[in-house]
Amino acid sequence: MGVAPGAKNGSDPLSLVKQPYTSPTPKGGFLRISVRAELVLEHFDSRGELQNRVTR
């Protein structure tokens, strides 16, 4: 998604930035953050399925 490092038409034509998290197709989703007695971060994909959850 977007312009990859090293692309001539991008902002990093020499590929100096290392970007390990790219995907060939755009993906949606959202992040839900809850702060109460604990901090809860939840990442959902575009179908609303929970992908990752962290509690601190």
C-alpha positions as CSV (number, residue, x, y, z in Angstrom):
1,M,0.0,0.0,0.0
2,G,1.4,3.4,-0.9
3,V,4.8,4.0,-2.5
4,A,7.5,1.5,-1.4
5,P,11.0,2.6,-0.3
6,G,13.2,2.7,-3.4
7,A,10.5,3.8,-5.8
8,K,11.6,6.5,-8.2
9,N,8.4,8.5,-7.6
10,G,8.6,8.2,-3.8
11,S,10.1,10.3,-1.1
12,D,12.9,7.7,-0.5
13,P,14.3,6.8,-4.0
14,L,17.5,5.5,-2.4
15,S,15.7,3.1,-0.1
16,L,17.3,4.5,3.0
17,V,14.2,3.9,5.1
18,K,13.6,0.3,6.1
19,Q,9.8,-0.4,5.9
20,P,9.0,-4.1,6.8
21,Y,5.3,-3.5,7.1
22,T,3.9,-3.0,3.7
23,S,1.1,-4.8,1.9
24,P,0.3,-5.0,-1.8
25,T,-3.4,-4.2,-1.2
26,P,-4.9,-1.6,1.1
27,K,-6.4,-2.9,4.3
28,G,-8.8,-1.2,6.7
29,G,-9.4,-1.6,10.3
30,F,-9.5,0.4,13.5
31,L,-7.8,0.7,16.9
32,R,-9.9,0.8,20.1
33,I,-8.3,2.3,23.2
34,S,-9.9,2.0,26.6
35,V,-8.4,3.6,29.7
36,R,-9.9,2.7,33.1
37,A,-8.1,0.8,35.8
38,E,-6.1,-0.7,32.9
39,L,-5.0,0.5,29.5
40,V,-6.5,-1.8,26.8
41,L,-5.4,-1.5,23.1
42,E,-7.4,-3.6,20.6
43,H,-6.8,-3.8,16.9
44,F,-9.7,-4.9,14.7
45,D,-9.6,-5.7,10.9
46,S,-12.0,-4.3,8.3
47,R,-14.5,-7.1,9.1
48,G,-14.5,-6.2,12.8
49,E,-12.6,-9.3,13.9
50,L,-10.1,-8.7,16.8
51,Q,-6.5,-9.1,15.5
52,N,-4.5,-8.2,18.6
53,R,-5.2,-7.1,22.2
54,V,-2.8,-5.7,24.8
55,T,-3.6,-4.8,28.4
56,R,-1.3,-2.9,30.7
